[in-house]
Structures are given as structure tokens and as C-alpha cells.
């Protein structure tokens, strides 16, 4: 009976998401012609409420909600790097994302590569920015499906064999169709259900955990014992001095990388104004608190004696939920996490498709493509990206997707100089930025692969471990800074700047503004 109630509640949540996806057409202005901006950015019409829901639902993915508590379950304190990392993102979004929105709105840019093309007048630099974004996004998209499968399996909702695979494909297919038709509006309306379901279900789970253990202190004490820590001064739930450099650089590097991901920029560009983005950035810590509570549930799973399968620590929290909660509430939690995967997965596929159409297809294949044709191609590419993610999940090991996503985080960080630094100065030469990008990509990939696909690496034997992405970014910037004067002295030409931003280091003056908070 409990299993039937759990399944019924789970299906109700998924059904609600499907019904909401159908209502996405109500957000479509009836007097607009088809355009890539309308399909991919919802005509830049989302107010503070919708933008907060969409951006939060996009940044805080379902895999994050299972991987962070899974890491806490397996490793203790290092898992909580995600909390300061997402806190750092908020002021960065307040400053960088709102400024980038202003430039994009004024010039009709839809992707980060559009901005780079306009800022530096360099088609090759824009191409590598676009391709890096697509390359980093695809494994991230596959991880959303892995998160769905982990949750369904732990909840006993994933039948063995082909039946389970078909069930997951069916869950994903409804959103794929809605996204194909309505673009970004589909995940926007589903993000509202995600927020309500996740906040409500997480509050209920945490209340049950605290009620069972008698308070957070008892939870942490039980988890420390489960991890083998008997001395409070040397508890696995406290960072050691040797772990602190890795913790700090991972938090900083992850925050810098997050705002470079195409799906995050797509969600941000859909806002209706710069002030909207600033309000939303100030409200994002509510989602960070949610993430911290999920990490706490990983600690609670340890204290409760949950035994996750070897190599499957991300199943710890779903197993804890199945143990503590009655069937209907457990179904609500599982449904909310699955819906939590659908929102970012849809935005990721839209972002990858938009980057391909704007910066590859139109730039190099069909420069005279009409807006209607661009939308048609973007829809096809978005659907292909989803199908590719499904094939990737079914055809390769879970660890392969995780390894590629780790590399993706290192790779996407290497476009930070071209995009973020370019918002404030054009001093860096575009060819120097290309050289820095190549050096960072090569060094970052080498460091991660050398350590067996671990993103935490020592630079040399015996040195403290740090995040490989930060090390690669430092090399990237060093090469770009060193090469710029050389290229300038040699008279290597630069392309024109079409953005109107300052060419020198930013003076603090506000850029000119246009309509709609641009």
C-alpha cells in the first residue's frame, strides 16, 4: 500500500509538470513573429518572479541535489564547498550577469560568443567560446538523466531492464516535446512546480530527520562515528589544513565557471531588465540554503546507518527518504527531484542549440538564414541534444559522464578571460586570448586525466592539492597577458569593437543605457 501511494504521488508530480509545460504557450506574445530570441530567451520578457524561478531552477540541478549529499555521505566536510561556491555566485551574478545582459539587450546578442564576436571582432575567438560552451554542456545534460535514474532506482520506481529505461525516456519525452514547441517558456513554467515541490518536500524531510535524532548535534555526532572519527578535533566533518587549499580553490573556480555555462547565461538573458537580474541575484541565496540542507541530509544518511551501494553514494538521500517518510511524502520528494532535473536539462539543450545556430550554423554554414529557419534548426538541434544525452546515458558507464562533466567544469572556466574580463577592458589581444585558451584547455585536461579524472590535483609531487580549473585559468591569463604586448608591438591587427564598452580598464562609470533597463 505504501509503495502504491508513493508511486501515485510521484506520478501526480510528474503529471503536473507535463500539464504546466502545456500551459507554456500562454507566455507567448501573440503578435510576435517566430525568432530565435523569442524561442530561446522568451523574448527577454521574464520579470523578477519568473527569472528567480528559472535561474534558480537552472543553476541548482537535480544532480547537484543528489551529488552534494552523496559527497557528504562519502567524504564528509569537503562536500560543503558547494555552499560557499553558490554564495560567491550571487555577487558575481549581480555584477557580471547584469552588465552582460545590458550589452546583450542593446545589441541583440543571444549567446556569450555573440558578445565576444562583437567585443573583439574575432570570429575564431567567438567560435572557440561557442564550441567550449557546447562541449561543456553536453555531459552536464547527461548527468541530469543520471540523477533521474539514481532517484528512481533508490525509490524502487525504476523497473529492471528495458522497462525502466522506457519509463525514464517517457518522463523525459514530455518535456522534450514542450521545449521543441515553446522553447524556454516550457522550463520556465515547470520551474515554478520545481520550487514549490523541492522547498516543501525538503522542509518535511529535514523536520523528520531532526525529530528522529533529537537535533542537528546528534546528527553530526552520529555521522562522525559512522565515518570513523572518534576525536572531535580530528573529525571527518571538519576540514584538515591539507584540504583547505583544495576546498577554497574549488569553491572559487566553480563559482567563476558557473556563470560561463551557456544554460546559466540563457536563463539570465531571458530577464526583462538589468534591475530584474540584480533583484534575482540578491534572492538566489534562498536556493543556496536549500543546497546546504541537502548536504545536511547526506550527513543524516550516515547517522541513520544508510548503506548506499558501492560507487552509488548519490543514492544515499533517496534511500534515507524511503526509510523515514510515509509513501505519499516519499513520492513527493522523488517527484520533485526528477522535476528538478527536467528544468536544467531543457535549458541546457536550448542553450547548446542556440550556440550552435548563432555561432556555427549562421556564421559558417548559412549566413542568410531567416529567423524562422534559425528557429527550425535550433529546435532540431535541441531535440538531437536530448536524444544524444539519452544515448550517452544508456550506452556508456555512469562514471564516463561524471568524468566528462569534471572536465567540462575545467574547460568552461577557460572562456572566463574572453567573456568576463572583456566586459571591463579590451586590452587583451584576441589572438593572445586564443593562445591563453589553448594553454588552459591543454593544461587543465592534462592535470585532470593525469590524476585519474580527479579535478583536485597537486601541481607537482608533494605540493598542496588545488582545483585544476583554477591552475589552468592562471596559466590562461598569464599567456594572454604576456602575449598581448608582443602581438601589439608586432602590429597584429585587432578586429573592430561593436559593443561601445570601454576599451581600457573599467573606470567605474556606468555604461549608457537604453530602453528596458538596457
N, C-alpha and C positions, 0 to 999 in steps of 0.2 A: 504493500500500500504506500509506504514512504517513497519507494522508487517510482511508482506511478505518479505521485504528487509532484515529485521533483521534476520528472520528465514533462509533466503538464505545464508547470510554471516556466520551465526552460523554453518550451515551445511557444508559450504565450509571449515571452520577452522577444524571441526571435520573430514571431509573427507581428508583434508591434513594430519592430524595426522595419519589417517589409512594408507594412501599411504606411509608416511615416515616409519611407522612400517614395511611395507612390504620390504622396502629397507634395513632393518637392516641386512639382510643376506650378504650384501656387506661388512660389517665389519668383517665377519667371515673368518679367515685364512683357505684356502682350504686344507692345509697339516696337520691340527691338528686332532687327534683322539678325540672323544667325552670325555669330562671330566667335573667334577663339577666346576673346576676352570674356564674352558672355558665358561660354560653356566652361572655361577653366577657372574663371575668377568671379562667377556670379555677378558680372557687370560691376565689380567693385562696389557692391551695394549693401554689404553687411554692416549692421550697426553694432554697438558695443556688446549687446547680449549675445547675438549670433556669433560674433567674432570670438568672444570669450569661449563659447561652447566649442566652436570649430577648432580654434588654435589649441585650446587645452586638450580637446579630444584627439588632435593630431599629434601633439608633442608627447603626450602620455599614452603610449601604446599599450595594447593588451600584453604583448611580450614583456614590456617593462614591468607590468604589474605581476608577472609570474617570474621573470628572471631575477629581479631585485630581491624578492623574498627567497627565491631559490638560492641566490648567492649568500644571503644572510643565513639561511639554513645550513649551507655547507661550509662557509668561511667566517661567519661572524661579522666583526666590525667593518672590514673593508667594503662590504656591500652598501654601507650607508654613504659612500661617495656620491650616490645619486641625489642625495638631499642637498648638499651644498652646490652640486653641479646645476641642479634645476633652480636653485636660488640665484646663482650667478647669471643664469639665462635671463631673468626678469629685468635687471637694469640694462643688460646688453640689448634686449629687445626694445626697451624703452628708448634707447638712444639710436642704435643701428637700424633696427627694423623700421622705425617710424621715419628716419631720414631716407632710407632706401625706398620706402613707399612713396614719399614725396617726389623723388626723381622719377620713379616708375610711372606714377599717375600723370605727371606733367608731359612725359614723352611717349606714353603708351607702351612702356615696357611690361612684359609679362613674366620674364624669367631673369635670373641673375646674369645669365650670359648676354641677354639683351642690354643690360646696364653696362657690362664690360665692353661690349661692342661699341656702344655709344661713347663711353668714357675714354677708351684708348684708341678707338678707330682700328682695332686689330681683329680681323676675322679669325686667325689661328688661335689667339688667346681666348676669344669667345667660344670657339669650338671645343677647346680642352676643358673649359669651365662647364659647358653643357654635357660633354661626354663623361666627365668625372662625376657630375651630379647623377646622371642616369646609372652609371656603373655602381655608385654607392647606394642608390635607392633600391635596386632590384633585389639584393639579398635581404634588405630590410623588409621589403614587401613579403618575401617568402617566410620570414620569421613570424609575421602575423598569422600565417596559416599554421606554423608550428605551435604558436601559442594556443590557437583554437584546438588543435589536436591534443595538446597536453591537457587542457582543461576538460575536454570531453572524455578523454581516456580516464583521467583520475576520477571523474564523476560517474563513471560507468555508463556514459552516454555515447560511447564510440564502439559500435559492434565490431567484432574482429573481421578481418578480411576486406573484401571489396565493398561490403555493405557499409562499413564505417567510412571508407573513402568517398563513397557516393553521398553519404549523409553530409560530410563536410563540404563537398562540392555543391550540394544543393543549398546549404547555408550561404555559401559564397556567391552562388549564381544570381540570387535575387538582387544583391547589391550591384553585381556586375551589370545587370540589365538596367537598373535605375541610374547608375552612373553613366552608362552609354547614352541614355536618353537625356538626362537632366544635368550632367556634369557635376560641378562642385555643389550644387544645391542638394543633391541626394545625401552625401555625407554630412552636410550642414544640419539638415533636419534630424538625421539619426543621432547626431552628436548631442541633441537635447535629451533623447532617451538614454544615451550612454551616461551623461552626467547624473541624471536622476537615479538610474539603476545602480551605478557604481557608488555614489555617495550614500545612498540608503542601505545597500547591502553591506558595504564596508563598516558603516556605523553599527549595524546589527552584529556582524562577526566580532568586532572589537569588544562590544559590550558583553557578548557571551564569553569571550576569552578572559576578560578581566573578572567577570563574575565567577568563572570556574576556578581561576588561580588566586583570586583574592587581591589582585593589584599588579601593577607593572613590575614592582620589585621582585615579586615571586616568579614572574615570567622570566625575567633576565637571570635570576639565580638558577632556575631550572635549566635554562638554555646553556648557561656556563658549565653546569655539571655535565650536560649531555655532550658538550664539546671537549670535555676532559680538563676543564680548568677548575682547580681547587683553590688556588691562591687568587684572591680578588685583585691583587696588584699585577698579576700576570694573566688576567682573564682573556680568553679568545675574543671577548666582546669589547676589548679595549685595544686601540692601535698601539703597536710597538714602535719605537723610534725608527726602526728599519723600514716599516711600512708607510711612514708619513710622507716621504717624497713621492712614492707611487700614488698615494691617496690624493695628495694635493695636485699633482700634475694631471692625474686622470680626471679630477673634477674640473679643473680649468680647461684642459684640452677638449673635454666632452662638451662643455658649455660653448666654447668658441665654434666647435664643429656643428653643433645642433642648428644654429641659425644659418648655416650654409646649405643645409639639406633642402632640395627643391620643394619637398612637400610642406616644410615649415614656411618657406617663403611664399608658396602658393596660398596657404591659409592666411598669411599676413597681408598679401597683396589684395585679397578679397574685401578688406575693410573699406568702409566708406570715407575714411578720413584719417589724417595723422593723429588727431586728438583721440579718435576711437582706439587706435593702436596703443597709445600711451595709457589710456584707461585700462585696456585689457592687460597690458604688461604689468600694471600695478595690481591687477586681480589674479594673476597667474599663481601666486603663492598658495592659493587655496588648493590647486591641483598638486602642488609640492607637498602640502600636508597630507594629501591622500596617498602619495607615493611613500611618505615616511611611515604611514600606518600599514601599508602593505609590507614594507620591510620589517615592521614590528611583528606582523603575522608570521614571517619566516622564523623569527626568534621564538614565537609562541609554538610553532610546529615542533621545534626542537624540544621545548619544555614539555610538550604534550606527548613526546615519545613517538611522533610520526616517523615511519620508516619508508622514505621515498626510495624508488628503485635506483640502482647504481647508474650514474650518469643521467638521472632524471630528477634532479633537485627541484626543477621548476614545478613539479607536481606536488610539492610539499604542502603548499597552501590549499589547493583544491582538495587534497586528502584530509587536511585539517577541517575544512568546511564540511566535507561529507561526514566527518566524525562528530562534530559539535552541533550542527544545525539540523533542525527538522527538514523534511523533504522539500516543502514549498520554498523555504528560505534558501536552502542549498541550490535549488533550481534557479532562484533569482540571482544568486551570486554567479553561478556558472553562465547564465544567460547574459548578465551584464559584462562579464569579461569577454565573452565571444563578441558581443556588440562592440565592445571596446576595441576589438581587432578590426572590425569592419570599417570603422571611420578612418583610421590612418591608412589602411590598405587602399581604400578608394582614393584618398587624396594623393597617396604615393603614385598610384597608376596614372592619375590625371597629370601630376607634375612631370613624371617621366615622359608621358605622351606629348605634353606641351613643349618641353625642352627639345624633344626630337623634331617636332613640326617647325617650331620657330627657328631653331639654330642649326638644324641639319637639313631638313626637307626643303624649307623655303630658301635657306641660304645657299644650298649647293645643288639641289635637285630640281626644284620648280619655283623659281623666284617670282613668277607671275601668278601663283596660286591664289584664287579668290578666297575671301573669308569663309564662304560656305565649304569650299573644298578643304581648307585647313581644318575646319571642324570635323569634316568627314574622316580625314586621315587621323586626326587626334583621337577620335572615338575608336577607330580600328586599332591604333597602337595601344590605347588604354586597355582594350579588351585583350589584345595579344599579351600585354604585360601580365595581366591577371592569369591568363592561361599558362604563361611561362612560369609564373610562381607556383601554380598548382603542379605542373610537371616537374619542377625543381624539387618540390617537397616529396613527391611520390617517387622520383627517380634517384635521388641521392640521399645520403645519410643526413640526419639532423645536424651532426657536427659540421658537415660541409657548409651548410647555410650559416651556422654560427661563426665559423672561421672566416667566411667571406664578409659577413657583417662587421667583424672586428677589423678586417682590412678596410672595409668601406668607411668606417669612422676615421681611420688614419688618412685615407685618400681625400675625403671631402674637406678635411682641415687644410689641405694644400691649396685650396682656392681662396682661403681667407685673405691673403695679401691683395689679390686682384680685386676682390669684392669689397671687403670691409675697409682696407686701407685706402682703396680707390675712392671711397666716399669722402675722404678728407684731403687727399693730395694726389696729384697726378705726376709727382716727381719720379716715381719708379718707371723705368722704361718698359714698354710691353714685352720686348724680347728678353729683357732681364727677368721679368715675371715668368715668362715661359721657361727660362733656364732654371729659375728657382723652383717652379712647379715640378719640372722633370727631376731635379735633385731630391726634392722632398718625397715625391712618389717612389722613387727608386730606393732611397734610404729607409723610408717607413716600411715598405714592403719587405725589404731585406731583414730589418730588425724583427718584424713580426714572424716571418717564416723561420728565421734562424732560431727563435725561441719556441718552435713548435706551435705556431699560431697563438701565441700569448701576446697581448698588447702591452703588457708590463715587462719591460726589458732592462737589463743593465747595458749601458753604452759600451763598457769594457769589462773584462773579468774583474770581479771584486768591487765594482762601483755600485752605488745605490741604484735600485730599480726605479725607473720612471716610465711615464706613458710614452710609447713610441711615437704617437702622433705629435706630441709637443717637441720631441727631439727632431723629428722631420721638419716641423714648421720652423724651428730655429734655423736649421740649415737652409731651408727655403728662403727665408728672409735674408740670411747672410749672403747667399748667392745673388739675390735680386739687388740688394743694396750695393754689393761690390761690383756687379756688372753694369749698373746704371751709369756711373761716371765714365766708365770705359766706352760704352756704346755712345754716350753723348759726345765725348771727345772725338770719337771716330766719325761723327756726323751721321750716324744711322738714323734715318728719319722716323718720326712718330706719326701715327695717324691723327686725324682731327678729333677734337673733343666736342661732342654734340650735346653734353649734359648741362653746360652752364655752371657747373660746380667749380669751386676754387681749384686752381692748378697747383698752388703752393700749399704747404701745411695749413690746415684749417685754422682760421683766425678767431673763431668763436662767434662770428656774425651769422645771423640766421639767413638761409638762402631765400631768394624771392619766392613768394607763394602765389599760387593761382587759385582757381576755383576749387571748391570742395575740399578745403584744407590742404591743397596740394602745395 
